Amino acid sequence: MNDFGDEFDDDDLDVDDEEPTVPCPYCKREVHEDAQRCPYCEHYLSEEDSPAGRKPWLLVVGVIVCLYIVFRWVTG
């Protein structure tokens, strides 16, 4: 070892060159901060990035039941 300290551990390396990461809220793996989807579990990382989902099944069933009741009332 010389006066300049050429020996160092991996912990001493500066990691500023790496892109910032955040944990995926679903699988908890580290993903790039700017990613829209997790490359591991394929979930969207935020509600804004996710595609429009399907309507809740309870709402669809409720509308069908209401239409059936109106149909029976009109024809009965």
PDB file of N, CA, C and O in Angstrom, chain B, residues numbered from 101:
ATOM      1  N   MET B 101       0.853  -1.172   0.000  1.00  0.00           N
ATOM      2  CA  MET B 101       0.000   0.000   0.000  1.00  0.00           C
ATOM      3  C   MET B 101       0.896   1.231   0.000  1.00  0.00           C
ATOM      4  O   MET B 101       1.883   1.288   0.732  1.00  0.00           O
ATOM      5  N   ASN B 102       0.547   2.216  -0.824  1.00  0.00           N
ATOM      6  CA  ASN B 102       1.340   3.432  -0.868  1.00  0.00           C
ATOM      7  C   ASN B 102       0.616   4.571  -0.153  1.00  0.00           C
ATOM      8  O   ASN B 102      -0.426   4.354   0.467  1.00  0.00           O
ATOM      9  N   ASP B 103       1.163   5.782  -0.237  1.00  0.00           N
ATOM     10  CA  ASP B 103       0.602   6.935   0.480  1.00  0.00           C
ATOM     11  C   ASP B 103      -0.725   7.407  -0.099  1.00  0.00           C
ATOM     12  O   ASP B 103      -1.457   8.144   0.562  1.00  0.00           O
ATOM     13  N   PHE B 104      -1.044   6.998  -1.315  1.00  0.00           N
ATOM     14  CA  PHE B 104      -2.268   7.471  -1.952  1.00  0.00           C
ATOM     15  C   PHE B 104      -3.458   6.576  -1.671  1.00  0.00           C
ATOM     16  O   PHE B 104      -4.574   6.918  -2.061  1.00  0.00           O
ATOM     17  N   GLY B 105      -3.272   5.473  -1.028  1.00  0.00           N
ATOM     18  CA  GLY B 105      -4.379   4.590  -0.677  1.00  0.00           C
ATOM     19  C   GLY B 105      -4.986   3.900  -1.877  1.00  0.00           C
ATOM     20  O   GLY B 105      -6.194   3.984  -2.100  1.00  0.00           O
ATOM     21  N   ASP B 106      -4.156   3.213  -2.657  1.00  0.00           N
ATOM     22  CA  ASP B 106      -4.647   2.538  -3.853  1.00  0.00           C
ATOM     23  C   ASP B 106      -5.564   1.365  -3.527  1.00  0.00           C
ATOM     24  O   ASP B 106      -6.371   0.965  -4.366  1.00  0.00           O
ATOM     25  N   GLU B 107      -5.456   0.813  -2.337  1.00  0.00           N
ATOM     26  CA  GLU B 107      -6.317  -0.303  -1.978  1.00  0.00           C
ATOM     27  C   GLU B 107      -7.636   0.236  -1.434  1.00  0.00           C
ATOM     28  O   GLU B 107      -7.654   1.133  -0.591  1.00  0.00           O
ATOM     29  N   PHE B 108      -8.723  -0.317  -1.923  1.00  0.00           N
ATOM     30  CA  PHE B 108     -10.036   0.114  -1.445  1.00  0.00           C
ATOM     31  C   PHE B 108     -11.012  -1.036  -1.564  1.00  0.00           C
ATOM     32  O   PHE B 108     -10.776  -1.993  -2.302  1.00  0.00           O
ATOM     33  N   ASP B 109     -12.096  -0.938  -0.843  1.00  0.00           N
ATOM     34  CA  ASP B 109     -13.148  -1.942  -0.904  1.00  0.00           C
ATOM     35  C   ASP B 109     -14.173  -1.522  -1.943  1.00  0.00           C
ATOM     36  O   ASP B 109     -14.193  -0.375  -2.391  1.00  0.00           O
ATOM     37  N   ASP B 110     -15.028  -2.471  -2.322  1.00  0.00           N
ATOM     38  CA  ASP B 110     -16.111  -2.140  -3.254  1.00  0.00           C
ATOM     39  C   ASP B 110     -17.075  -1.145  -2.637  1.00  0.00           C
ATOM     40  O   ASP B 110     -17.738  -0.398  -3.356  1.00  0.00           O
ATOM     41  N   ASP B 111     -17.163  -1.125  -1.312  1.00  0.00           N
ATOM     42  CA  ASP B 111     -18.065  -0.190  -0.642  1.00  0.00           C
ATOM     43  C   ASP B 111     -17.597   1.246  -0.788  1.00  0.00           C
ATOM     44  O   ASP B 111     -18.395   2.173  -0.648  1.00  0.00           O
ATOM     45  N   ASP B 112     -16.298   1.445  -1.070  1.00  0.00           N
ATOM     46  CA  ASP B 112     -15.757   2.788  -1.186  1.00  0.00           C
ATOM     47  C   ASP B 112     -16.022   3.411  -2.552  1.00  0.00           C
ATOM     48  O   ASP B 112     -15.792   4.606  -2.736  1.00  0.00           O
ATOM     49  N   LEU B 113     -16.505   2.619  -3.516  1.00  0.00           N
ATOM     50  CA  LEU B 113     -16.751   3.145  -4.853  1.00  0.00           C
ATOM     51  C   LEU B 113     -17.908   4.127  -4.830  1.00  0.00           C
ATOM     52  O   LEU B 113     -18.872   3.949  -4.086  1.00  0.00           O
ATOM     53  N   ASP B 114     -17.808   5.148  -5.637  1.00  0.00           N
ATOM     54  CA  ASP B 114     -18.875   6.140  -5.748  1.00  0.00           C
ATOM     55  C   ASP B 114     -19.936   5.588  -6.693  1.00  0.00           C
ATOM     56  O   ASP B 114     -19.610   5.234  -7.825  1.00  0.00           O
ATOM     57  N   VAL B 115     -21.179   5.502  -6.272  1.00  0.00           N
ATOM     58  CA  VAL B 115     -22.246   4.921  -7.079  1.00  0.00           C
ATOM     59  C   VAL B 115     -23.131   5.986  -7.716  1.00  0.00           C
ATOM     60  O   VAL B 115     -24.276   5.704  -8.067  1.00  0.00           O
ATOM     61  N   ASP B 116     -22.621   7.203  -7.869  1.00  0.00           N
ATOM     62  CA  ASP B 116     -23.412   8.273  -8.477  1.00  0.00           C
ATOM     63  C   ASP B 116     -23.655   8.042  -9.959  1.00  0.00           C
ATOM     64  O   ASP B 116     -24.552   8.658 -10.535  1.00  0.00           O
ATOM     65  N   ASP B 117     -22.865   7.152 -10.601  1.00  0.00           N
ATOM     66  CA  ASP B 117     -23.026   6.898 -12.028  1.00  0.00           C
ATOM     67  C   ASP B 117     -24.251   6.040 -12.328  1.00  0.00           C
ATOM     68  O   ASP B 117     -24.735   6.032 -13.460  1.00  0.00           O
ATOM     69  N   GLU B 118     -24.758   5.320 -11.334  1.00  0.00           N
ATOM     70  CA  GLU B 118     -25.917   4.455 -11.549  1.00  0.00           C
ATOM     71  C   GLU B 118     -27.200   5.280 -11.570  1.00  0.00           C
ATOM     72  O   GLU B 118     -27.307   6.312 -10.908  1.00  0.00           O
ATOM     73  N   GLU B 119     -28.170   4.801 -12.345  1.00  0.00           N
ATOM     74  CA  GLU B 119     -29.457   5.473 -12.385  1.00  0.00           C
ATOM     75  C   GLU B 119     -30.207   5.201 -11.088  1.00  0.00           C
ATOM     76  O   GLU B 119     -30.065   4.122 -10.514  1.00  0.00           O
ATOM     77  N   PRO B 120     -31.005   6.163 -10.612  1.00  0.00           N
ATOM     78  CA  PRO B 120     -31.745   5.950  -9.366  1.00  0.00           C
ATOM     79  C   PRO B 120     -32.821   4.876  -9.530  1.00  0.00           C
ATOM     80  O   PRO B 120     -33.458   4.776 -10.579  1.00  0.00           O
ATOM     81  N   THR B 121     -33.011   4.093  -8.502  1.00  0.00           N
ATOM     82  CA  THR B 121     -34.008   3.031  -8.541  1.00  0.00           C
ATOM     83  C   THR B 121     -34.968   3.187  -7.375  1.00  0.00           C
ATOM     84  O   THR B 121     -34.667   3.839  -6.375  1.00  0.00           O
ATOM     85  N   VAL B 122     -36.132   2.570  -7.530  1.00  0.00           N
ATOM     86  CA  VAL B 122     -37.148   2.532  -6.482  1.00  0.00           C
ATOM     87  C   VAL B 122     -37.660   1.095  -6.389  1.00  0.00           C
ATOM     88  O   VAL B 122     -37.592   0.352  -7.368  1.00  0.00           O
ATOM     89  N   PRO B 123     -38.167   0.700  -5.233  1.00  0.00           N
ATOM     90  CA  PRO B 123     -38.714  -0.659  -5.140  1.00  0.00           C
ATOM     91  C   PRO B 123     -40.084  -0.743  -5.804  1.00  0.00           C
ATOM     92  O   PRO B 123     -40.898   0.173  -5.685  1.00  0.00           O
ATOM     93  N   CYS B 124     -40.328  -1.838  -6.496  1.00  0.00           N
ATOM     94  CA  CYS B 124     -41.638  -2.087  -7.098  1.00  0.00           C
ATOM     95  C   CYS B 124     -42.639  -2.296  -5.961  1.00  0.00           C
ATOM     96  O   CYS B 124     -42.346  -3.052  -5.035  1.00  0.00           O
ATOM     97  N   PRO B 125     -43.806  -1.655  -5.999  1.00  0.00           N
ATOM     98  CA  PRO B 125     -44.777  -1.837  -4.917  1.00  0.00           C
ATOM     99  C   PRO B 125     -45.384  -3.231  -4.875  1.00  0.00           C
ATOM    100  O   PRO B 125     -46.027  -3.586  -3.888  1.00  0.00           O
ATOM    101  N   TYR B 126     -45.197  -4.025  -5.915  1.00  0.00           N
ATOM    102  CA  TYR B 126     -45.796  -5.354  -5.966  1.00  0.00           C
ATOM    103  C   TYR B 126     -44.795  -6.453  -5.614  1.00  0.00           C
ATOM    104  O   TYR B 126     -45.064  -7.278  -4.741  1.00  0.00           O
ATOM    105  N   CYS B 127     -43.633  -6.470  -6.291  1.00  0.00           N
ATOM    106  CA  CYS B 127     -42.667  -7.552  -6.061  1.00  0.00           C
ATOM    107  C   CYS B 127     -41.472  -7.104  -5.221  1.00  0.00           C
ATOM    108  O   CYS B 127     -40.643  -7.931  -4.840  1.00  0.00           O
ATOM    109  N   LYS B 128     -41.372  -5.818  -4.930  1.00  0.00           N
ATOM    110  CA  LYS B 128     -40.323  -5.239  -4.074  1.00  0.00           C
ATOM    111  C   LYS B 128     -38.920  -5.291  -4.670  1.00  0.00           C
ATOM    112  O   LYS B 128     -37.950  -5.044  -3.954  1.00  0.00           O
ATOM    113  N   ARG B 129     -38.782  -5.602  -5.951  1.00  0.00           N
ATOM    114  CA  ARG B 129     -37.472  -5.572  -6.600  1.00  0.00           C
ATOM    115  C   ARG B 129     -37.158  -4.146  -7.030  1.00  0.00           C
ATOM    116  O   ARG B 129     -38.064  -3.340  -7.242  1.00  0.00           O
ATOM    117  N   GLU B 130     -35.891  -3.846  -7.156  1.00  0.00           N
ATOM    118  CA  GLU B 130     -35.460  -2.509  -7.556  1.00  0.00           C
ATOM    119  C   GLU B 130     -35.654  -2.326  -9.063  1.00  0.00           C
ATOM    120  O   GLU B 130     -35.193  -3.146  -9.857  1.00  0.00           O
ATOM    121  N   VAL B 131     -36.339  -1.245  -9.450  1.00  0.00           N
ATOM    122  CA  VAL B 131     -36.541  -0.908 -10.861  1.00  0.00           C
ATOM    123  C   VAL B 131     -36.117   0.537 -11.071  1.00  0.00           C
ATOM    124  O   VAL B 131     -36.034   1.304 -10.112  1.00  0.00           O
ATOM    125  N   HIS B 132     -35.852   0.911 -12.306  1.00  0.00           N
ATOM    126  CA  HIS B 132     -35.467   2.289 -12.608  1.00  0.00           C
ATOM    127  C   HIS B 132     -36.574   3.241 -12.200  1.00  0.00           C
ATOM    128  O   HIS B 132     -37.760   2.933 -12.317  1.00  0.00           O
ATOM    129  N   GLU B 133     -36.169   4.387 -11.725  1.00  0.00           N
ATOM    130  CA  GLU B 133     -37.133   5.368 -11.217  1.00  0.00           C
ATOM    131  C   GLU B 133     -38.111   5.841 -12.299  1.00  0.00           C
ATOM    132  O   GLU B 133     -39.264   6.147 -11.997  1.00  0.00           O
ATOM    133  N   ASP B 134     -37.660   5.902 -13.550  1.00  0.00           N
ATOM    134  CA  ASP B 134     -38.492   6.408 -14.644  1.00  0.00           C
ATOM    135  C   ASP B 134     -39.295   5.315 -15.348  1.00  0.00           C
ATOM    136  O   ASP B 134     -40.014   5.602 -16.305  1.00  0.00           O
ATOM    137  N   ALA B 135     -39.187   4.080 -14.895  1.00  0.00           N
ATOM    138  CA  ALA B 135     -39.880   2.975 -15.555  1.00  0.00           C
ATOM    139  C   ALA B 135     -41.390   3.079 -15.341  1.00  0.00           C
ATOM    140  O   ALA B 135     -41.848   3.475 -14.269  1.00  0.00           O
ATOM    141  N   GLN B 136     -42.153   2.722 -16.368  1.00  0.00           N
ATOM    142  CA  GLN B 136     -43.602   2.704 -16.252  1.00  0.00           C
ATOM    143  C   GLN B 136     -44.096   1.364 -15.746  1.00  0.00           C
ATOM    144  O   GLN B 136     -45.094   1.295 -15.028  1.00  0.00           O
ATOM    145  N   ARG B 137     -43.392   0.284 -16.123  1.00  0.00           N
ATOM    146  CA  ARG B 137     -43.758  -1.074 -15.708  1.00  0.00           C
ATOM    147  C   ARG B 137     -42.567  -1.755 -15.070  1.00  0.00           C
ATOM    148  O   ARG B 137     -41.418  -1.471 -15.408  1.00  0.00           O
ATOM    149  N   CYS B 138     -42.847  -2.647 -14.154  1.00  0.00           N
ATOM    150  CA  CYS B 138     -41.796  -3.454 -13.540  1.00  0.00           C
ATOM    151  C   CYS B 138     -41.382  -4.533 -14.544  1.00  0.00           C
ATOM    152  O   CYS B 138     -42.244  -5.254 -15.046  1.00  0.00           O
ATOM    153  N   PRO B 139     -40.093  -4.664 -14.849  1.00  0.00           N
ATOM    154  CA  PRO B 139     -39.675  -5.688 -15.808  1.00  0.00           C
ATOM    155  C   PRO B 139     -39.764  -7.106 -15.246  1.00  0.00           C
ATOM    156  O   PRO B 139     -39.671  -8.072 -16.002  1.00  0.00           O
ATOM    157  N   TYR B 140     -39.942  -7.242 -13.942  1.00  0.00           N
ATOM    158  CA  TYR B 140     -39.985  -8.565 -13.319  1.00  0.00           C
ATOM    159  C   TYR B 140     -41.409  -9.096 -13.208  1.00  0.00           C
ATOM    160  O   TYR B 140     -41.686 -10.223 -13.619  1.00  0.00           O
ATOM    161  N   CYS B 141     -42.325  -8.278 -12.644  1.00  0.00           N
ATOM    162  CA  CYS B 141     -43.694  -8.768 -12.432  1.00  0.00           C
ATOM    163  C   CYS B 141     -44.689  -8.193 -13.436  1.00  0.00           C
ATOM    164  O   CYS B 141     -45.854  -8.590 -13.438  1.00  0.00           O
ATOM    165  N   GLU B 142     -44.249  -7.259 -14.294  1.00  0.00           N
ATOM    166  CA  GLU B 142     -45.068  -6.678 -15.368  1.00  0.00           C
ATOM    167  C   GLU B 142     -46.218  -5.802 -14.871  1.00  0.00           C
ATOM    168  O   GLU B 142     -47.101  -5.469 -15.662  1.00  0.00           O
ATOM    169  N   HIS B 143     -46.242  -5.418 -13.601  1.00  0.00           N
ATOM    170  CA  HIS B 143     -47.271  -4.507 -13.096  1.00  0.00           C
ATOM    171  C   HIS B 143     -46.878  -3.068 -13.424  1.00  0.00           C
ATOM    172  O   HIS B 143     -45.694  -2.734 -13.469  1.00  0.00           O
ATOM    173  N   TYR B 144     -47.881  -2.221 -13.651  1.00  0.00           N
ATOM    174  CA  TYR B 144     -47.623  -0.805 -13.818  1.00  0.00           C
ATOM    175  C   TYR B 144     -47.300  -0.216 -12.450  1.00  0.00           C
ATOM    176  O   TYR B 144     -47.897  -0.607 -11.448  1.00  0.00           O
ATOM    177  N   LEU B 145     -46.360   0.719 -12.405  1.00  0.00           N
ATOM    178  CA  LEU B 145     -45.881   1.230 -11.132  1.00  0.00           C
ATOM    179  C   LEU B 145     -46.754   2.340 -10.566  1.00  0.00           C
ATOM    180  O   LEU B 145     -46.676   2.628  -9.372  1.00  0.00           O
ATOM    181  N   SER B 146     -47.582   2.969 -11.391  1.00  0.00           N
ATOM    182  CA  SER B 146     -48.470   4.009 -10.883  1.00  0.00           C
ATOM    183  C   SER B 146     -49.820   3.918 -11.584  1.00  0.00           C
ATOM    184  O   SER B 146     -49.930   3.352 -12.672  1.00  0.00           O
ATOM    185  N   GLU B 147     -50.820   4.469 -10.964  1.00  0.00           N
ATOM    186  CA  GLU B 147     -52.170   4.451 -11.532  1.00  0.00           C
ATOM    187  C   GLU B 147     -52.231   5.247 -12.827  1.00  0.00           C
ATOM    188  O   GLU B 147     -52.992   4.890 -13.727  1.00  0.00           O
ATOM    189  N   GLU B 148     -51.448   6.320 -12.944  1.00  0.00           N
ATOM    190  CA  GLU B 148     -51.482   7.146 -14.156  1.00  0.00           C
ATOM    191  C   GLU B 148     -50.945   6.388 -15.362  1.00  0.00           C
ATOM    192  O   GLU B 148     -51.402   6.599 -16.485  1.00  0.00           O
ATOM    193  N   ASP B 149     -49.970   5.500 -15.133  1.00  0.00           N
ATOM    194  CA  ASP B 149     -49.354   4.763 -16.237  1.00  0.00           C
ATOM    195  C   ASP B 149     -50.167   3.550 -16.657  1.00  0.00           C
ATOM    196  O   ASP B 149     -50.036   3.089 -17.791  1.00  0.00           O
ATOM    197  N   SER B 150     -50.986   3.033 -15.789  1.00  0.00           N
ATOM    198  CA  SER B 150     -51.711   1.803 -16.096  1.00  0.00           C
ATOM    199  C   SER B 150     -52.837   2.072 -17.088  1.00  0.00           C
ATOM    200  O   SER B 150     -53.447   3.141 -17.067  1.00  0.00           O
ATOM    201  N   PRO B 151     -53.107   1.111 -17.946  1.00  0.00           N
ATOM    202  CA  PRO B 151     -54.204   1.288 -18.900  1.00  0.00           C
ATOM    203  C   PRO B 151     -55.538   1.286 -18.175  1.00  0.00           C
ATOM    204  O   PRO B 151     -55.646   0.799 -17.049  1.00  0.00           O
ATOM    205  N   ALA B 152     -56.549   1.832 -18.828  1.00  0.00           N
ATOM    206  CA  ALA B 152     -57.880   1.872 -18.225  1.00  0.00           C
ATOM    207  C   ALA B 152     -58.349   0.455 -17.942  1.00  0.00           C
ATOM    208  O   ALA B 152     -58.336  -0.406 -18.822  1.00  0.00           O
ATOM    209  N   GLY B 153     -58.753   0.232 -16.734  1.00  0.00           N
ATOM    210  CA  GLY B 153     -59.168  -1.109 -16.331  1.00  0.00           C
ATOM    211  C   GLY B 153     -60.612  -1.379 -16.699  1.00  0.00           C
ATOM    212  O   GLY B 153     -61.327  -0.504 -17.187  1.00  0.00           O
ATOM    213  N   ARG B 154     -61.021  -2.608 -16.454  1.00  0.00           N
ATOM    214  CA  ARG B 154     -62.402  -2.976 -16.711  1.00  0.00           C
ATOM    215  C   ARG B 154     -63.287  -2.412 -15.614  1.00  0.00           C
ATOM    216  O   ARG B 154     -62.824  -2.142 -14.506  1.00  0.00           O
ATOM    217  N   LYS B 155     -64.540  -2.240 -15.923  1.00  0.00           N
ATOM    218  CA  LYS B 155     -65.484  -1.767 -14.930  1.00  0.00           C
ATOM    219  C   LYS B 155     -65.645  -2.836 -13.856  1.00  0.00           C
ATOM    220  O   LYS B 155     -65.550  -4.027 -14.149  1.00  0.00           O
ATOM    221  N   PRO B 156     -65.883  -2.426 -12.638  1.00  0.00           N
ATOM    222  CA  PRO B 156     -66.084  -3.430 -11.591  1.00  0.00           C
ATOM    223  C   PRO B 156     -67.272  -4.329 -11.920  1.00  0.00           C
ATOM    224  O   PRO B 156     -68.318  -3.858 -12.367  1.00  0.00           O
ATOM    225  N   TRP B 157     -67.098  -5.606 -11.698  1.00  0.00           N
ATOM    226  CA  TRP B 157     -68.123  -6.576 -12.075  1.00  0.00           C
ATOM    227  C   TRP B 157     -69.425  -6.336 -11.336  1.00  0.00           C
ATOM    228  O   TRP B 157     -70.493  -6.624 -11.874  1.00  0.00           O
ATOM    229  N   LEU B 158     -69.367  -5.819 -10.124  1.00  0.00           N
ATOM    230  CA  LEU B 158     -70.585  -5.560  -9.361  1.00  0.00           C
ATOM    231  C   LEU B 158     -71.422  -4.469 -10.028  1.00  0.00           C
ATOM    232  O   LEU B 158     -72.650  -4.562 -10.042  1.00  0.00           O
ATOM    233  N   LEU B 159     -70.787  -3.452 -10.573  1.00  0.00           N
ATOM    234  CA  LEU B 159     -71.504  -2.385 -11.273  1.00  0.00           C
ATOM    235  C   LEU B 159     -72.174  -2.924 -12.529  1.00  0.00           C
ATOM    236  O   LEU B 159     -73.324  -2.588 -12.810  1.00  0.00           O
ATOM    237  N   VAL B 160     -71.473  -3.750 -13.280  1.00  0.00           N
ATOM    238  CA  VAL B 160     -72.037  -4.326 -14.504  1.00  0.00           C
ATOM    239  C   VAL B 160     -73.237  -5.205 -14.167  1.00  0.00           C
ATOM    240  O   VAL B 160     -74.271  -5.112 -14.828  1.00  0.00           O
ATOM    241  N   VAL B 161     -73.117  -6.050 -13.156  1.00  0.00           N
ATOM    242  CA  VAL B 161     -74.224  -6.913 -12.749  1.00  0.00           C
ATOM    243  C   VAL B 161     -75.398  -6.071 -12.262  1.00  0.00           C
ATOM    244  O   VAL B 161     -76.544  -6.398 -12.570  1.00  0.00           O
ATOM    245  N   GLY B 162     -75.154  -5.010 -11.521  1.00  0.00           N
ATOM    246  CA  GLY B 162     -76.216  -4.128 -11.047  1.00  0.00           C
ATOM    247  C   GLY B 162     -76.985  -3.477 -12.182  1.00  0.00           C
ATOM    248  O   GLY B 162     -78.212  -3.387 -12.136  1.00  0.00           O
ATOM    249  N   VAL B 163     -76.268  -3.023 -13.201  1.00  0.00           N
ATOM    250  CA  VAL B 163     -76.926  -2.409 -14.357  1.00  0.00           C
ATOM    251  C   VAL B 163     -77.781  -3.435 -15.089  1.00  0.00           C
ATOM    252  O   VAL B 163     -78.898  -3.125 -15.503  1.00  0.00           O
ATOM    253  N   ILE B 164     -77.276  -4.642 -15.253  1.00  0.00           N
ATOM    254  CA  ILE B 164     -78.046  -5.685 -15.936  1.00  0.00           C
ATOM    255  C   ILE B 164     -79.307  -6.025 -15.149  1.00  0.00           C
ATOM    256  O   ILE B 164     -80.378  -6.179 -15.737  1.00  0.00           O
ATOM    257  N   VAL B 165     -79.195  -6.142 -13.843  1.00  0.00           N
ATOM    258  CA  VAL B 165     -80.365  -6.442 -13.005  1.00  0.00           C
ATOM    259  C   VAL B 165     -81.384  -5.311 -13.092  1.00  0.00           C
ATOM    260  O   VAL B 165     -82.581  -5.570 -13.209  1.00  0.00           O
ATOM    261  N   CYS B 166     -80.932  -4.072 -13.038  1.00  0.00           N
ATOM    262  CA  CYS B 166     -81.859  -2.932 -13.153  1.00  0.00           C
ATOM    263  C   CYS B 166     -82.557  -2.919 -14.511  1.00  0.00           C
ATOM    264  O   CYS B 166     -83.761  -2.673 -14.581  1.00  0.00           O
ATOM    265  N   LEU B 167     -81.828  -3.177 -15.576  1.00  0.00           N
ATOM    266  CA  LEU B 167     -82.448  -3.227 -16.898  1.00  0.00           C
ATOM    267  C   LEU B 167     -83.463  -4.360 -16.993  1.00  0.00           C
ATOM    268  O   LEU B 167     -84.508  -4.192 -17.622  1.00  0.00           O
ATOM    269  N   TYR B 168     -83.181  -5.508 -16.384  1.00  0.00           N
ATOM    270  CA  TYR B 168     -84.110  -6.628 -16.381  1.00  0.00           C
ATOM    271  C   TYR B 168     -85.386  -6.265 -15.616  1.00  0.00           C
ATOM    272  O   TYR B 168     -86.489  -6.595 -16.052  1.00  0.00           O
ATOM    273  N   ILE B 169     -85.233  -5.588 -14.480  1.00  0.00           N
ATOM    274  CA  ILE B 169     -86.415  -5.181 -13.698  1.00  0.00           C
ATOM    275  C   ILE B 169     -87.265  -4.193 -14.483  1.00  0.00           C
ATOM    276  O   ILE B 169     -88.491  -4.307 -14.495  1.00  0.00           O
ATOM    277  N   VAL B 170     -86.639  -3.234 -15.131  1.00  0.00           N
ATOM    278  CA  VAL B 170     -87.386  -2.266 -15.951  1.00  0.00           C
ATOM    279  C   VAL B 170     -88.068  -2.972 -17.118  1.00  0.00           C
ATOM    280  O   VAL B 170     -89.215  -2.657 -17.434  1.00  0.00           O
ATOM    281  N   PHE B 171     -87.401  -3.904 -17.757  1.00  0.00           N
ATOM    282  CA  PHE B 171     -87.977  -4.661 -18.855  1.00  0.00           C
ATOM    283  C   PHE B 171     -89.210  -5.441 -18.389  1.00  0.00           C
ATOM    284  O   PHE B 171     -90.246  -5.423 -19.054  1.00  0.00           O
ATOM    285  N   ARG B 172     -89.097  -6.127 -17.245  1.00  0.00           N
ATOM    286  CA  ARG B 172     -90.225  -6.898 -16.703  1.00  0.00           C
ATOM    287  C   ARG B 172     -91.380  -5.983 -16.311  1.00  0.00           C
ATOM    288  O   ARG B 172     -92.541  -6.364 -16.464  1.00  0.00           O
ATOM    289  N   TRP B 173     -91.087  -4.780 -15.806  1.00  0.00           N
ATOM    290  CA  TRP B 173     -92.122  -3.849 -15.381  1.00  0.00           C
ATOM    291  C   TRP B 173     -92.857  -3.283 -16.609  1.00  0.00           C
ATOM    292  O   TRP B 173     -94.077  -3.121 -16.583  1.00  0.00           O
ATOM    293  N   VAL B 174     -92.110  -2.985 -17.681  1.00  0.00           N
ATOM    294  CA  VAL B 174     -92.713  -2.414 -18.881  1.00  0.00           C
ATOM    295  C   VAL B 174     -93.545  -3.461 -19.607  1.00  0.00           C
ATOM    296  O   VAL B 174     -94.629  -3.135 -20.091  1.00  0.00           O
ATOM    297  N   THR B 175     -93.089  -4.696 -19.703  1.00  0.00           N
ATOM    298  CA  THR B 175     -93.803  -5.738 -20.445  1.00  0.00           C
ATOM    299  C   THR B 175     -94.817  -6.461 -19.585  1.00  0.00           C
ATOM    300  O   THR B 175     -95.607  -7.229 -20.135  1.00  0.00           O
ATOM    301  N   GLY B 176     -94.853  -6.273 -18.295  1.00  0.00           N
ATOM    302  CA  GLY B 176     -95.737  -7.041 -17.417  1.00  0.00           C
ATOM    303  C   GLY B 176     -96.976  -6.392 -17.104  1.00  0.00           C
ATOM    304  O   GLY B 176     -97.796  -6.948 -16.373  1.00  0.00           O
TER     305      GLY B 176
END
